[in-house]
Amino acid sequence: MTKPVKTSRGGLNRGRRVAVVGAGLGGLAAALAFVRGGAKVEVFERAPEITEVGAGIQVSPNGARVLAALGLEAAAAERSITAEAVEPMDAVSGRRLTRFDLAGRAGPVYRFFHRADLIDILLTACRDAGVAIHTGSEIMPDTLPAADLVVGGDGIRSVLRPMLNGEDAAFFTGQVAWRAVIDHPDTAPLARVWMAPGQHAVTYPLTGGRLNIVAVQERQQWAKEDWNIHDDPGNLRHAFRGLSGRLTGLLDKVEAVGLWGLFRHPVAGHWHRGNIAILGDAAHPTLPFLAQGANLAFEDAWVLAACCDAAELPEALPRYQQMRRARVQRAISTANGNAVKYHLDGLPRRVAHLGLRGIGAVAPGAYMDRLNWLYDHDVTQG
Ligand SMILES: Cc1cc2nc3c(=O)[nH]c(=O)nc-3n(C[C@H](O)[C@H](O)[C@H](O)COP(=O)(O)OP(=O)(O)OC[C@H]3O[C@@H](n4cnc5c(N)ncnc54)[C@H](O)[C@@H]3O)c2cc1C
């Protein structure tokens, strides 16, 4: 097992010219990690301004460690809600199955952010540290910026990934996700996972008295993999009709909703070539069932900068991929498995609910400990 590398000011990143393609969560975290090591960093974002879809994002301890190491802990604490528990719910009866406490666990806390706040925290820190941000700058394979290192943080439809890997063979999972934010006065600091046959929803509070809703349904009707697709809130309500009023009452409040087709993509085989490296969704798009896509992108950003600080690129970039690929693959496999667990029907569903109740009663800590490999990982310690 390769040991993480600690990034340090004054290493090989000092004076390096780094161009980051994409001002998403992964790209901005990478820009900040490099500039903190003394690199001259430019970010190229195709959108005319840096905005985010109106939705929430959960940052787990493994991602929070990177934010803290980048000097963002205070801003993160101020602009997020600290999660206290996860509650699996029976979405048919509306009953809570059990509760798993997050508060009191060792290490950083879990946080619920509005994505716009998290982007703003990273963007402000980048600008303060001297990163040049160019909006309205779409990078194409034949317009790559001149730099010592080009970092592809250009997301699920990356232009850099196919340059390194050719086209990937994504396939529709037969699931779609709606995303919405509603005003909601009861903002208990916990995530609820509402499970029903063939569908589930996750709800958690955001700052400002809002509630984030992600609702997933198995269906064969294809939907585009793009958050800019708006849907009629009536379609969301129709998909979840007949479930507990505790859930459908929340869906009744939805006024605007995005719809996204969930696709499985293979993890890229090649994360680097020459002076190009990719990270985050560009390297490994992740289904949302473990809330890890952005957290893994933060980890990638840190490890990439740390590897480049410690060695010249021909050694650093293979090391970066070697340190990341197996972990990312494991997280993605775990997320894929959750989709099945959340959507059980009939006897398997009853058995699973009994199991959750049982473990919640006798060994709730053990249930959470099964994900220690994920949340306790600290890429910032070398
Ligand atoms: C329903 C749902 C819920 C989720 N919830 C969570 C969660 O709770 N926690 C979590 O960790 N993850 C979550 N994720 C995953 C997470 O949103 C993504 O993994 C993460 O945003 C990826 O970040 P990124 O920076 O790699 O890509 P992106 O955020 O997609 O950013 C890519 C950027 O690159 C720009 N760009 C693209 N092409 C070009 C180009 N050619 N030139 C210039 N700029 C370009 C884009 O405009 C964009 O700004 C969720 C995902 C979904 C679908």
The ligand as a Gaussian input file, in Angstrom:
#p B3LYP/6-31G(d) Opt

LIG

0 1
 C      -28.149000      13.386000      -7.293000
 C      -26.706000      13.581000      -6.951000
 C      -26.373000      13.869000      -5.635000
 C      -25.030000      13.956000      -5.267000
 N      -24.721000      14.182000      -3.960000
 C      -23.423000      14.166000      -3.595000
 C      -23.062000      14.326000      -2.210000
 O      -23.910000      14.501000      -1.337000
 N      -21.734000      14.286000      -1.870000
 C      -20.762000      14.107000      -2.837000
 O      -19.565000      14.054000      -2.474000
 N      -21.059000      13.995000      -4.142000
 C      -22.359000      14.009000      -4.543000
 N      -22.677000      13.898000      -5.859000
 C      -21.584000      13.808000      -6.857000
 C      -20.941000      15.173000      -7.128000
 O      -21.949000      16.123000      -7.431000
 C      -19.951000      15.104000      -8.283000
 O      -19.174000      13.930000      -8.176000
 C      -19.017000      16.319000      -8.241000
 O      -19.739000      17.510000      -8.373000
 C      -17.986000      16.215000      -9.360000
 O      -17.169000      17.347000      -9.331000
 P      -16.199000      17.665000     -10.548000
 O      -15.495000      18.907000     -10.172000
 O      -15.389000      16.457000     -10.888000
 O      -17.164000      17.906000     -11.798000
 P      -18.271000      19.037000     -12.039000
 O      -18.856000      19.499000     -10.756000
 O      -19.193000      18.483000     -13.061000
 O      -17.466000      20.268000     -12.650000
 C      -16.975000      20.259000     -13.975000
 C      -16.786000      21.705000     -14.423000
 O      -16.051000      21.717000     -15.654000
 C      -16.667000      22.619000     -16.557000
 N      -16.298000      22.158000     -17.903000
 C      -16.707000      21.029000     -18.518000
 N      -16.148000      20.922000     -19.724000
 C      -15.349000      22.005000     -19.876000
 C      -14.483000      22.454000     -20.919000
 N      -14.352000      21.744000     -22.038000
 N      -13.798000      23.603000     -20.763000
 C      -13.933000      24.323000     -19.612000
 N      -14.749000      23.952000     -18.592000
 C      -15.434000      22.806000     -18.726000
 C      -18.156000      22.515000     -16.232000
 O      -18.873000      23.651000     -16.700000
 C      -18.114000      22.413000     -14.706000
 O      -18.093000      23.683000     -14.102000
 C      -24.010000      13.812000      -6.254000
 C      -24.342000      13.592000      -7.589000
 C      -25.676000      13.462000      -7.940000
 C      -25.997000      13.166000      -9.376000

